[in-house]
Amino acid sequence: MRHVDLERLTLIAIGDLTETFEDTDHLRECAACAQELRALRDVAALGRETRHERHLQSPSESVWERIAAETGQDGEPAATPPPVVPSPTRRRPGPRLLAVAAAAAVLGAGGAVAVNLAAMPRPLPEPAEQVIARADLDRLPSAPQSADGEARVVRTGDRVVLRLRMDGMPAPEGLYQIWLYDGADTMIPLGVLTGGQADVAVPDSIDLADYPIVDVSAQRLGQQEHGVSMLQGNLT
C-alpha cells in the first residue's frame, strides 16, 4: 500500500490543501496515515493557539509595580521569551516520536517543579534518639512466672525519656507504677504503665547514677506510697 506523502498530509493538516477522494479512501483504510494526520492537526492547532497568544497585550508598568509591592521584588518585569511555534518536520514522526516528545514535555515540567521545590525551605530533621542506658527487668516473687520486661533511657533532642515494656503481667486491680530506686531507701515515681508499655519523662534534676534501679510496682487506686514490686532491673 502506497502511503500519502508526508508533505501532502502536512498541507492537509494546516488547511492549505483539501483532501481528495483518494486521500479520504486511503485514510479510511490506513491507520498509520490517519494517526499521523491527527497528530499533525494537533500540532497545527497548537501553533495557531500560540500565534494567538503572541498578540496579547503586555501588562502595563502599574501592574508590574503592584506585583512587585505584593511580592517584595524590585519591580522589573521578567523578560518573557517568545513562544515557539512547533512546525512539522520532513521526517515522518510516527507514534514513537510523538510519545518521546510528550515525555520530554512532561520531564521539562517536572524539572521546573523540582527547581521550585529545591528553593523552598526544608523542615529540620527529627532529632535522632540516643540510648543512654538500658535494663532487663527481672521477675520478682510477687509476679507471675511469665513476667518480664525491658527499660531504656533515651535522649531525644533536649528530652530524656524512660521507655519501658512489660510482658506476661495480668491486668492490675489498680495500676502499675514506674519508679527509680537508689537501692537503699528512696524511690521516685515517674509515671503509670498502661497497656504494657510507657514513655515517661525523666526530670533533669534526677541523676541516674544515684537512682540506677528501675522498679515496676502494683498499686491500689489512690495509693501514694510504694506498693508491691513486680519487676526490677539495674540500668547499665
Residue, then its C-alpha position, 0 to 999 in steps of 0.5 A: m500500500r502506497h502511503v500519502d506523502l508526508e508533505r501532502l498530509t502536512l498541507i492537509a493538516i494546516g488547511d492549505l490543501t483539501e483532501t481528495f477522494e483518494d486521500t479520504d479512501h486511503l485514510r479510511e483504510c490506513a491507520a498509520c496515515a490517519q494517526e499521523l494526520r491527527a497528530l499533525r492537526d494537533v500540532a497545527a492547532l497548537g501553533r495557531e493557539t500560540r500565534h494567538e497568544r503572541h498578540l496579547q497585550s503586555p501588562s502595563e508598568s502599574v501592574w508590574e509595580r503592584i506585583a512587585a509591592e505584593t511580592g517584595q521584588d524590585g519591580e522589573p518585569a521578567a523578560t518573557p521569551p517568545p513562544v515557539v511555534p512547533s512546525p512539522t518536520r520532513r521526517r515522518p514522526g510516527p507514534r514513537l516520536l510523538a510519545v518521546a516528545a510528550a515525555a520530554a514535555v512532561l520531564g521539562a515540567g517536572g524539572a521546573v517543579a523540582v527547581n521550585l521545590a529545591a528553593m523552598p525551605r526544608p523542615l529540620p530533621e527529627p532529632a535522632e534518639q540516643v540510648i543512654a542506658r538500658a535494663d532487663l527487668d527481672r521477675l520478682p516473687s510477687a509476679p507471675q512466672s511469665a513476667d518480664g520486661e525491658a527499660r531504656v533511657v533515651r535522649t531525644g533532642d533536649r528530652v530524656v525519656l524512660r521507655l519501658r515494656m512489660d510482658g506476661m503481667p495480668a491486668p492490675e486491680g489498680l495500676y502499675q507504677i514506674w519508679l527509680y530506686d537508689g537501692a537503699d531507701t528512696m524511690i521516685p515515681l515517674g509515671v503509670l504503665t498502661g497497656g504494657q508499655a510507657d514513655v515517661a519523662v525523666p526530670d533533669s534534676i534526677d541523676l541516674a547514677d544515684y537512682p540506677i534501679v528501675d522498679v515496676s510496682a502494683q498499686r491500689l487506686g489512690q495509693q501514694e506510697h510504694g506498693v508491691s514490686m513486680l519487676q526490677g532491673n539495674l540500668t547499665 
